Amino acid sequence: MSTYVFKAMDLAGGKARGEVEADSKQAVSDQLKQRGLIVLDIADKHASREIELGFLKRVKAAELAVFSRQLATMISSGMSILRSLYVLEEQTESKFLKETIVAVRKDVEAGLSLSAAMARHPKVFSPLFVAMAQAGEMGGVLESALLRVADQLEKDASLRRQIRSAMIYPTLVITFAVGVMMALVAFLVPVFESVFKQFGGELPKITQVSVFMSHAVLGYWWLMFGLAGATAVAFLKWKKSSWGRKQWDHFRLRVPMKIGTIVQQVAVARWSRTLASLTSAGVPLLQALEITGKTGGNVAVEEAMDGVIASVKRGGTIAAPLGQAPIFPTMVTHMVGVGEETGALDAMLDKVAEFYEDQVAASVKALTSILEPIMIIVIGSIVGFIVISMYMPLFTVYNNIK
């Protein structure tokens, strides 16, 4: 199928433009006539010849949340979806998001629903966003569904900010430590090595290690950078593969020093918030569970959702298979069970999400307090090792002189 751009006019004289996917121009003409439009022009859509880096194109969660909240506000005030999209495409600053809104608006003009038009842009609108928009359209509560999406995006962004803020300190410290070590090895060790050659004799083992590191850094720096780059590329490819992602996600849950605990809490909080948003918006339970598994951010959640979906299809409960999944704590299982019994599953899931979001914040603070002394010890050990290794031969020579 090809994409065609059309210009048409309705019986009242109003102009309409848009894009349609069809097998031929005649098929486009037939579709437009069935909608009561008079065809003015149909042309092939030519792809842009500009070179664009697709992997750099992305929309921030904050920008998408603002878009969703503004669209909900305009729809609730009585504006049509089409007019609201026109307004948003004019005032949106993000180029990629603006292009996406224009494409969605053209699809809506061509007769697609808002959710169907959004579904054609999976890089911007996640399955969660599309499903909630579709549920809002079907239930006549699109504005409230969009507001829920905005809340969900803001909560996810808040969780990510907490994790990033916790990683800034150790990242800076490790970078500084590596930089100090490289500078000492590259500039300080060669100076001492030239002095040691004048003394003669065999160097202490610890000094030989530092000299070897200096020769490796100065003589094979290109190989070190190449190996580091190749390792990073291999790691990313492995992590993106189906079996690598599974191993990596399970490994992250077992990392000590509260890191595995934080990964688990983030996954549970995201799962609870997403499922609560979908069920409260009126999305069918099986579809909500499937979307929640895909957007959980961890293979362990996805595997648990497979068991939950199978249980629900058999007429069982959600809580029973959750109790068999190691990633879900006992408290979550019991609260979900109570929610199913009382018919307030979405309210219980909201409480679970709030609890674990608070737990993430507390765990991040605890992790930071643990990492601070460890990083100080690491830096001190690196600098101390190099300094001691350089002064050991001097102490030996001094003792010989005495």
C-alpha positions in Angstrom: 0.0 0.0 0.0 1.1 3.6 -0.7 0.4 6.9 1.0 -1.5 9.5 -1.0 -2.2 13.2 -0.2 -5.6 14.4 -1.1 -7.6 17.7 -1.4 -11.3 17.5 -1.3 -14.4 19.6 -0.6 -17.6 18.7 1.2 -21.2 19.5 0.1 -21.2 22.7 2.2 -18.1 24.0 0.4 -15.6 23.3 3.3 -12.1 22.2 2.2 -10.5 19.0 3.5 -6.9 17.8 3.3 -5.2 14.7 4.5 -3.3 11.5 3.9 -4.7 8.1 3.1 -3.1 4.7 2.7 -4.5 2.7 -0.3 -3.5 0.5 -3.2 -4.2 3.1 -5.9 -5.5 6.6 -6.5 -8.8 5.1 -7.6 -9.2 3.4 -4.2 -8.5 6.8 -2.5 -11.2 8.4 -4.7 -13.7 5.7 -3.8 -13.0 6.2 -0.1 -13.5 10.0 -0.3 -16.7 9.6 -2.3 -18.1 7.2 0.3 -17.5 9.9 2.9 -19.5 12.4 0.8 -16.5 14.4 -0.3 -15.8 15.9 -3.8 -12.3 15.0 -4.9 -10.2 18.0 -6.0 -6.7 16.4 -6.2 -4.9 13.2 -5.3 -1.1 12.9 -5.4 1.6 10.5 -4.2 3.3 11.5 -0.9 7.0 12.0 -1.6 9.4 11.1 1.2 11.7 13.8 2.3 15.3 13.7 0.9 16.8 15.3 4.0 19.2 13.1 6.0 17.9 12.6 9.5 19.2 10.7 12.4 16.2 8.8 13.6 17.8 7.6 16.8 18.3 11.2 18.0 14.6 11.9 17.5 12.6 11.5 20.7 10.0 13.3 22.7 10.6 13.9 26.4 8.0 12.6 28.9 7.5 16.1 30.3 6.7 17.5 26.8 4.3 14.6 26.1 2.6 15.2 29.5 2.1 18.9 28.7 0.7 18.0 25.3 -1.8 15.5 26.9 -2.9 18.0 29.6 -3.4 20.8 27.1 -5.3 18.6 24.7 -7.5 17.5 27.6 -8.1 21.1 28.7 -9.1 22.2 25.2 -11.4 19.2 24.6 -13.2 19.8 28.0 -13.7 23.4 27.1 -15.8 22.4 24.0 -13.2 22.6 21.3 -13.2 19.9 18.7 -10.2 17.5 18.5 -9.2 18.8 15.1 -9.2 22.4 16.2 -7.3 21.5 19.3 -4.6 19.7 17.3 -4.3 22.8 15.1 -3.7 25.0 18.1 -1.2 22.5 19.6 0.9 22.2 16.5 1.3 25.9 16.3 2.5 26.4 19.9 4.6 23.2 20.3 8.3 24.0 20.5 9.7 20.5 20.0 10.2 20.0 16.3 9.7 16.2 16.4 6.6 16.4 18.5 5.2 19.2 16.2 5.8 17.0 13.1 4.0 14.1 14.9 1.0 16.4 15.9 0.7 17.5 12.2 0.7 13.9 11.0 -1.9 13.0 13.7 -4.1 16.0 12.7 -3.9 15.0 9.0 -5.0 11.5 9.8 -7.9 12.8 11.9 -8.9 15.0 9.0 -8.8 11.9 6.8 -11.3 10.2 9.0 -9.2 8.2 11.6 -10.0 8.4 15.3 -7.5 10.1 17.6 -6.3 6.9 19.1 -5.8 5.2 15.7 -3.9 8.2 14.4 -1.7 8.1 17.5 -1.1 4.4 17.1 0.7 5.1 13.8 3.5 6.9 15.8 4.8 4.3 18.3 8.0 6.2 18.9 6.0 9.1 20.5 2.8 7.5 21.7 3.3 4.3 23.8 0.7 1.5 23.9 -0.4 2.9 27.3 -1.1 6.3 25.7 -3.0 4.8 22.8 -5.0 2.4 24.9 -6.2 5.0 27.3 -7.1 7.4 24.5 -9.1 4.6 22.8 -10.9 3.8 26.1 -11.6 7.5 26.6 -13.1 7.8 23.1 -15.2 4.7 23.5 -16.5 5.8 26.9 -17.0 9.5 26.0 -14.5 10.6 28.6 -11.5 11.4 26.4 -10.4 14.5 28.4 -10.3 12.6 31.8 -8.3 9.7 30.1 -5.8 12.2 28.7 -5.4 13.8 32.1 -4.7 10.3 33.6 -2.1 9.8 30.9 -0.4 13.1 31.8 -0.4 12.1 35.5 1.2 8.8 34.6 3.9 10.4 32.4 4.7 12.9 35.2 5.0 10.1 37.8 7.3 8.1 35.5 9.4 11.1 34.9 9.7 11.8 38.6 10.9 8.2 39.2 13.5 8.5 36.5 14.7 11.8 38.0 15.2 10.2 41.4 17.3 7.4 39.9 19.4 9.8 37.8 20.0 12.1 40.8 21.3 9.1 42.8 23.6 8.1 39.9 25.2 11.5 39.4 27.4 11.5 42.5 29.0 8.0 42.0 29.4 8.7 38.3 31.3 11.9 38.9 33.4 10.3 41.6 34.3 7.3 39.4 35.1 9.6 36.5 37.3 11.8 38.7 39.1 8.8 40.1 39.8 7.3 36.7 41.1 10.7 35.5 43.4 11.1 38.5 44.8 7.6 38.0 45.4 8.2 34.3 47.1 11.5 35.0 49.4 10.1 37.7 50.3 7.0 35.6 50.9 9.1 32.4 52.8 12.0 33.9 54.1 11.2 37.4 55.3 7.6 37.0 57.6 8.3 33.9 59.4 11.0 35.9 60.1 8.6 38.8 61.0 5.8 36.4 63.8 7.9 34.9 65.1 8.6 38.4 64.9 4.9 39.4 67.0 3.9 36.4 69.9 5.9 37.8 69.8 4.0 41.1 69.9 0.6 39.4 68.8 -2.6 41.1 65.4 -4.4 41.0 62.3 -2.3 41.7 59.8 -3.5 44.3 56.8 -5.4 42.9 54.3 -2.7 43.7 56.5 -0.2 41.7 56.8 -2.7 38.8 53.0 -2.8 38.6 52.8 1.0 38.4 55.5 1.2 35.7 53.8 -1.5 33.7 50.5 0.5 33.9 52.4 3.6 32.7 53.8 1.8 29.7 50.4 0.3 28.8 48.7 3.7 29.0 51.4 5.6 27.0 52.1 2.9 24.5 48.7 1.3 23.9 46.2 4.1 24.7 44.6 3.6 21.3 44.1 -0.1 22.0 42.5 0.6 25.4 40.0 3.1 23.9 39.2 0.6 21.2 38.6 -2.2 23.6 36.5 0.1 25.8 34.4 1.1 22.8 34.0 -2.5 21.5 33.0 -3.7 25.0 30.4 -0.9 25.2 28.9 -1.7 21.8 28.9 -5.5 22.6 27.2 -4.9 25.9 24.5 -2.7 24.3 23.8 -5.3 21.6 23.7 -8.0 24.2 21.3 -6.1 26.4 19.0 -5.3 23.5 18.8 -9.0 22.4 15.9 -11.1 23.7 18.1 -13.5 25.8 20.5 -10.7 26.9 17.7 -8.4 28.1 16.3 -11.3 30.1 19.6 -12.0 31.8 20.3 -8.4 32.4 16.9 -7.6 34.0 17.2 -10.6 36.3 20.8 -9.7 37.2 19.8 -6.1 38.1 17.3 -7.5 40.7 20.2 -9.3 42.4 22.7 -6.5 42.6 23.7 -5.8 46.3 24.0 -2.5 48.2 20.2 -1.8 47.8 20.6 -1.4 44.0 18.6 -4.5 43.3 16.0 -3.4 45.8 15.6 -0.1 44.1 15.2 -1.8 40.7 12.4 -4.0 42.2 10.7 -1.0 43.8 10.8 1.0 40.6 9.3 -1.9 38.6 6.5 -2.5 41.1 5.7 1.2 41.4 5.5 1.5 37.6 3.5 -1.6 37.2 1.0 -0.5 39.9 0.6 3.0 38.5 0.2 1.8 34.9 -2.4 -0.9 35.7 -4.3 1.5 37.9 -4.5 4.1 35.1 -5.6 1.6 32.5 -8.3 0.0 34.6 -9.7 3.3 35.9 -9.8 4.6 32.3 -12.0 1.6 31.3 -9.5 -0.4 29.3 -10.5 -4.1 29.3 -8.6 -6.1 31.9 -6.8 -8.5 29.6 -5.6 -5.7 27.4 -4.6 -3.7 30.4 -2.5 -6.6 31.8 -0.8 -7.1 28.4 0.1 -3.4 28.1 1.3 -3.3 31.7 3.6 -6.3 31.1 5.1 -4.6 28.0 5.7 -1.2 29.7 6.8 -2.6 33.0 10.5 -2.0 32.2 11.6 -5.4 33.4 11.4 -8.9 32.0 10.4 -10.3 35.4 7.2 -8.2 35.3 6.4 -9.3 31.8 6.8 -12.9 32.8 4.6 -12.4 35.8 1.9 -10.8 33.6 1.9 -13.9 31.3 0.9 -16.0 34.3 -1.7 -13.4 35.4 -3.3 -13.2 31.9 -3.5 -17.0 31.8 -5.1 -17.1 35.2 -7.7 -14.4 34.2 -8.6 -16.2 31.0 -9.3 -19.3 33.1 -11.5 -17.2 35.4 -9.0 -17.0 38.2 -7.7 -14.0 40.1 -4.8 -11.6 39.6 -3.4 -12.0 43.1 -2.8 -15.8 43.0 -0.2 -15.8 40.2 1.3 -12.6 41.5 2.1 -14.4 44.8 4.3 -16.9 42.8 6.3 -14.1 41.1 9.4 -13.2 43.1 9.5 -9.6 42.0 6.1 -8.8 43.7 6.3 -8.5 47.5 3.7 -10.2 49.7 2.1 -6.8 50.5 1.3 -6.2 46.9 -0.3 -9.6 46.5 -2.5 -9.1 49.5 -3.5 -5.5 48.5 -4.4 -6.6 45.0 -6.4 -9.5 46.4 -8.4 -7.1 48.6 -8.9 -4.8 45.7 -10.4 -7.6 43.6 -12.7 -8.7 46.5 -14.0 -5.2 47.1 -14.2 -4.1 43.5 -11.7 -1.2 44.1 -8.7 -2.6 42.3 -7.6 0.7 40.8 -7.7 2.4 44.2 -5.6 -0.3 45.8 -3.1 -0.2 42.9 -2.8 3.6 43.3 -2.0 3.1 47.0 0.6 0.5 46.1 2.2 2.8 43.6 2.3 5.7 46.1 3.9 3.5 48.8 6.6 2.2 46.5 7.4 5.6 45.0 8.0 6.8 48.5 10.1 3.7 49.1 12.2 4.5 46.0 13.0 7.9 47.4 14.0 6.5 50.8 16.1 3.8 49.2 17.9 6.3 46.9 18.9 8.4 49.9 20.1 5.3 51.7 22.1 4.2 48.6 23.7 7.7 48.4 24.8 7.6 52.0 26.4 4.1 51.5 28.2 5.1 48.3 29.8 8.3 49.7 32.3 6.6 52.0 32.9 3.8 49.5 33.8 6.2 46.8 36.2 8.1 49.2 37.9 4.8 50.1 38.2 3.9 46.4 39.8 7.2 45.4 42.1 7.1 48.4 43.2 3.6 47.6 44.0 4.4 44.0 46.0 7.5 44.8 47.7 5.9 47.8 48.7 2.8 45.7 50.4 4.9 43.1 52.1 7.3 45.6 53.4 4.4 47.7 54.6 2.5 44.7 56.7 5.6 43.6 58.2 6.2 47.0 59.1 2.6 47.9 62.3 2.6 45.8 63.3 5.9 47.4 62.9 4.4 50.9 65.0 1.4 49.8 67.8 3.6 48.5 67.7 5.7 51.7 68.0 2.5 53.9 70.9 1.3 51.8 72.7 4.6 52.2 72.3 4.4 56.0 
